[in-house]
Amino acid sequence: MSLAEYTGLLLNPGFAHGNVLDADFWTEHPTTEDAGREGWGSDDGDGYLMALPAYKSGTFGAFYQDVPGVKPGFRYTLTFSAAGEPPYNGSNVTARLIWLNNAMTPIASTTKDLDAYVNAWEWTRGLTVESISPEGATRLRVQFDAESPVNGAAAAKFDAFTLTRIAIPGTLIAVR
């Protein structure tokens, strides 16, 4: 048995709030504008999703949110939906949980390959990536990224995020 301690760790997890292509509380990779909030085909019904387009050949797109106050030794599970806008043919589409220390330096990470889930219109729901927070971690970066292929087209789409922090069985939890 495990204890789901908290599930409201991400801000704007369905991308409903924002200004045009920018979702509130989410950051696009600073070297590109290839990630964006889109108002078509959302999975969670709020009308918005995040996309990593492949309209520009050979570009890199990413978006992320840093979650402060992580607790070492807890399991963090990100659940989400993914789909594609055919004929998406990008590569290296990934979901990442990146553990950062006080200096904002990555100290560990977990990556899930999503190439198989972004080549059809239909949403694949309940995808997960999980990791146990290491000692020294103070923030968790939830990041999605993709590389657009040469002569790329269409987009990889993501929606309906939930980040859950769970105490590992046998962990002592103090209640005040």
RODRENDO-206571 format. One line per 5 residues: number of its first residue (from 1); their letters; for each residue x, y, z of C-alpha. Coordinates in Angstrom, 3 decimals, decimal comma, padded with zeros to 6 digits, always signed. Layout:
NUM> A> X:Y:Z ~ ...
END
This chain:
1> MSLAE> +000,000:+000,000:+000,000 ~ +001,230:+003,483:-000,793 ~ -000,024:+006,872:+000,277 ~ -000,844:+009,426:-002,429 ~ +000,159:+012,475:-000,460
6> YTGLL> -000,544:+015,203:-002,997 ~ -001,634:+015,519:-006,608 ~ -001,881:+019,299:-007,209 ~ +001,803:+019,852:-007,903 ~ +001,576:+021,303:-011,433
11> LNPGF> +000,114:+024,703:-012,236 ~ -002,115:+024,925:-015,336 ~ -001,807:+021,169:-016,072 ~ -004,352:+021,282:-018,912 ~ -002,964:+024,502:-020,468
16> AHGNV> -006,358:+026,251:-020,241 ~ -004,791:+029,523:-019,098 ~ -002,438:+031,530:-021,242 ~ -001,946:+034,095:-023,955 ~ -002,079:+032,835:-027,545
21> LDADF> +000,775:+030,274:-027,834 ~ +002,155:+030,765:-024,303 ~ +000,672:+028,666:-021,488 ~ +000,769:+030,272:-018,045 ~ +003,382:+028,705:-015,713
26> WTEHP> +005,044:+026,761:-018,572 ~ +008,321:+027,794:-020,197 ~ +009,297:+027,158:-023,779 ~ +012,886:+026,101:-024,332 ~ +014,825:+029,359:-024,562
31> TTEDA> +016,405:+028,574:-027,937 ~ +013,173:+027,949:-029,822 ~ +009,595:+028,996:-030,308 ~ +008,642:+025,577:-031,621 ~ +006,625:+024,636:-028,519
36> GREGW> +003,235:+026,230:-028,133 ~ -000,202:+026,241:-026,539 ~ -002,785:+025,315:-029,158 ~ -006,561:+025,763:-029,117 ~ -007,560:+022,667:-031,091
41> GSDDG> -008,173:+019,031:-030,250 ~ -007,605:+018,990:-026,500 ~ -007,998:+015,702:-024,654 ~ -009,263:+017,009:-021,306 ~ -012,090:+019,096:-022,762
46> DGYLM> -010,823:+022,558:-021,771 ~ -010,025:+023,406:-025,392 ~ -006,224:+023,679:-025,077 ~ -003,147:+021,470:-025,310 ~ +000,615:+021,894:-025,734
51> ALPAY> +002,198:+020,985:-029,055 ~ +005,703:+020,409:-030,338 ~ +005,322:+021,222:-034,023 ~ +007,518:+019,803:-036,745 ~ +006,840:+022,524:-039,285
56> KSGTF> +010,459:+023,717:-039,401 ~ +013,007:+021,187:-040,599 ~ +015,632:+020,045:-038,130 ~ +014,558:+022,234:-035,181 ~ +014,270:+021,368:-031,502
61> GAFYQ> +011,197:+022,134:-029,420 ~ +010,666:+021,840:-025,678 ~ +008,467:+023,101:-022,880 ~ +008,795:+022,633:-019,136 ~ +007,638:+023,599:-015,665
66> DVPGV> +009,803:+023,590:-012,538 ~ +008,078:+022,263:-009,418 ~ +009,642:+023,547:-006,163 ~ +009,669:+021,910:-002,754 ~ +010,310:+018,309:-003,748
71> KPGFR> +010,842:+015,789:-000,968 ~ +013,809:+013,397:-001,230 ~ +012,866:+009,732:-001,190 ~ +009,310:+010,218:-002,487 ~ +008,025:+008,759:-005,760
76> YTLTF> +006,805:+011,332:-008,270 ~ +004,539:+010,098:-011,074 ~ +003,547:+012,183:-014,083 ~ +000,421:+010,966:-015,908 ~ -000,566:+012,504:-019,260
81> SAAGE> -002,115:+012,019:-022,682 ~ -000,237:+012,125:-025,994 ~ -001,261:+012,142:-029,657 ~ -000,025:+013,359:-033,004 ~ -001,229:+015,382:-035,915
86> PPYNG> -000,542:+013,095:-038,878 ~ +001,721:+012,903:-040,740 ~ +003,937:+013,726:-037,721 ~ +007,300:+012,135:-038,332 ~ +009,474:+013,750:-035,686
91> SNVTA> +011,890:+011,814:-033,575 ~ +013,284:+011,750:-030,090 ~ +009,951:+012,807:-028,591 ~ +010,412:+012,454:-024,839 ~ +008,899:+013,169:-021,457
96> RLIWL> +011,496:+013,884:-018,789 ~ +011,553:+014,231:-015,039 ~ +014,744:+016,173:-014,282 ~ +015,868:+016,589:-010,667 ~ +017,531:+019,948:-009,922
101> NNAMT> +019,543:+021,069:-006,890 ~ +019,623:+024,529:-005,250 ~ +021,933:+025,805:-008,007 ~ +019,359:+024,645:-010,628 ~ +021,864:+022,049:-011,852
106> PIAST> +020,471:+018,688:-012,998 ~ +021,519:+015,886:-010,628 ~ +019,401:+013,017:-012,017 ~ +016,685:+012,379:-014,590 ~ +014,234:+009,842:-015,958
111> TKDLD> +013,187:+009,819:-019,625 ~ +010,287:+008,155:-021,439 ~ +010,413:+007,758:-025,233 ~ +007,100:+008,845:-026,787 ~ +007,751:+008,313:-030,512
116> AYVNA> +005,226:+005,449:-030,653 ~ +002,412:+007,599:-029,195 ~ +002,537:+010,697:-031,404 ~ +001,850:+009,342:-034,893 ~ -001,978:+009,213:-034,842
121> WEWTR> -004,883:+011,563:-034,102 ~ -006,214:+009,335:-031,309 ~ -005,129:+010,227:-027,783 ~ -003,212:+007,646:-025,789 ~ -004,327:+008,263:-022,217
126> GLTVE> -002,734:+007,263:-018,935 ~ +000,890:+007,416:-020,070 ~ +003,254:+007,699:-017,107 ~ +006,828:+008,490:-016,235 ~ +007,972:+008,148:-012,650
131> SISPE> +011,045:+008,602:-010,531 ~ +012,117:+008,686:-006,896 ~ +013,516:+012,045:-005,832 ~ +017,223:+011,812:-004,956 ~ +019,014:+013,413:-002,010
136> GATRL> +019,918:+017,005:-002,817 ~ +016,969:+017,595:-005,153 ~ +015,039:+020,794:-004,451 ~ +013,030:+021,071:-007,692 ~ +011,598:+018,774:-010,309
141> RVQFD> +011,558:+019,894:-013,940 ~ +008,726:+018,312:-015,949 ~ +009,890:+018,612:-019,572 ~ +008,646:+017,478:-022,971 ~ +010,872:+017,784:-026,034
146> AESPV> +011,186:+016,669:-029,649 ~ +013,409:+017,061:-032,666 ~ +011,704:+017,989:-035,915 ~ +012,791:+015,925:-038,897 ~ +014,062:+017,280:-042,171
151> NGAAA> +011,011:+018,197:-044,255 ~ +008,892:+017,874:-041,124 ~ +005,160:+018,280:-040,879 ~ +002,390:+018,270:-038,263 ~ +002,861:+018,129:-034,462
156> AKFDA> +003,169:+016,000:-031,330 ~ +000,414:+016,909:-028,825 ~ +000,215:+016,622:-025,024 ~ -002,547:+017,276:-022,505 ~ -004,227:+016,333:-019,204
161> FTLTR> -001,169:+016,321:-016,931 ~ -001,230:+015,115:-013,320 ~ +001,865:+015,003:-011,111 ~ +001,519:+012,927:-007,959 ~ +003,883:+012,670:-004,986
166> IAIPG> +003,677:+009,333:-003,192 ~ +005,398:+008,164:-000,028 ~ +007,205:+004,904:-000,660 ~ +005,941:+002,025:+001,546 ~ +007,883:+001,970:+004,770
171> TLIAV> +008,479:+005,735:+004,723 ~ +007,748:+007,400:+008,034 ~ +005,380:+010,343:+007,605 ~ +005,103:+012,712:+010,543 ~ +001,640:+014,166:+011,144
176> R> +001,442:+017,382:+013,138
END
